Amino acid sequence: MTARSPETRQHAAVRAFLIAVVLFVSFAYFYQGGGWNQNSRFDLVRSLIEQGTLRIDSYHENTGDKALYQGHYYSDKAPGLALLALPAVAAMRPVLATAGVSSGSPRGLVALSYIATVFGVSLPTAAACACLFLLALRLGSSVSASAFGAIATGLATPVWAWATLLWGHALAGACLVLALAAAAMLQQTQDPVRDRFWGFVVGLTAGWATVSEYPAAPASAIVAILALTVVWPSGRQRRWRVAGSVAAGAVICVMVLLVYHRAAFGSSLHLGYSYYQAGAFPWMTHGFMGLTYPKPDVMLKLLFGCRRGLLFYGPVLAAAPFGLRLLWKNPSTAPIARASAAIATYYFLFNASFSAWHGAWSYGPRYMGAGVPLLAIGIAPVWSRAGSYLRAVLALLAVCGLGLSLMGVSTTAQPPNEFRCPALQLFWPSFSQGRFSLNQGSFLAPTEEVPEETHGAFNLGELVGLHGLPSLIPLFVFWSIALSFWLSIGRNREAAC
């Protein structure tokens, strides 16, 4: 955005901040309750804070996602999300105490698990979508196109559901977006200090994607290669400067993983997935930890299926490949388009190769989750170049995706496996009847449950006494206020010009 005036840059920053706030509130408005995946991560947070250990022995009965090593239970997940949420949860405990709520009580644990989700997943995902807005501007899209792409990514695709859960997919995707944007910044600078800073950011954020989700490693490598590709024509000195900075950021993440694995499993190279109890996840014995090869029928289901289809739950993403192709044809934006397409393709093939490709209780194809924001980079260029008719089609597709996502996050972002088409069999019937927050599973260990109470899902409207469809009114009011503010930014800019 160097060619734009300072006023435009200032307004762009304000718009990006507003997008981040709108999406953050939209994500944080819904608390999805517990489940094996998120419980495993929160158990690790609790163990570190309450007992100073990586063992989750005291809480392990609330999850099947656990490793058993030398008689002790551990989370089987990569530690990045738990470590990222740790400071926020630790800071919240004295706040609860001040409010007279014990952090070990069911009410306190619900609050802490909510904070872990909001700061570990919702906030990074909202920041990444705002970053998509700024990146789209840098790549040449208009303000309206960039805003449409960013908001559609956050609200009209499964990203909304994933951002309300203490899972690693949305966080890994957010880290990859931030790393890609940092790599794009290297195109705009020849200053050694800025080179080192942005190179370090690339290494740290791309590396943390892998610390949060092990399958992100190839995607992290693609972003690192992108950073070197961007600076390669500038000569050997700059190549080495950026390469060293990227490596410095990545080494920090590698050390976190090595130390964690050593402390938990006795070897820096042993993952929690290697220590499942016999018969726990039989599909993990197929191929390499459940990975075999991409299957054509699974690929079709991942794209178009009513159960997990990405284009079913986020139809606006059908425009993304065309947008990436437009960016690919421009020499200045081609490297970013190639990297984005490569990452999205990798996750698609990874999901199609996994024995448990459906991802159990999931909204959309969660194993493709980290690649969706990278694919969505292609939405803005299509909108920017489209005529009024095509824009109407894109808007309609986005509205359909937003409607499905709203029904999903309002009812449950974890539809049980028994539903072959959750949108028709679960989301719409429940939503239309005002049956919200269906998941009553909690983050609590079984011994901590209070029989006469529920500690499952809720939305913020329900906390103030609203139920069913009226519980969404505060969210809609907030959206209306944000839209008014967005329009006022445009009026102020025109007045300044």
Order of alpha helices (4+ residues) and beta strands (2+ residues): alpha-beta-alpha-beta-beta-alpha-alpha-alpha-alpha-alpha-alpha-alpha-alpha-alpha-alpha-alpha-alpha-alpha-alpha-alpha-alpha-alpha-beta-alpha-alpha
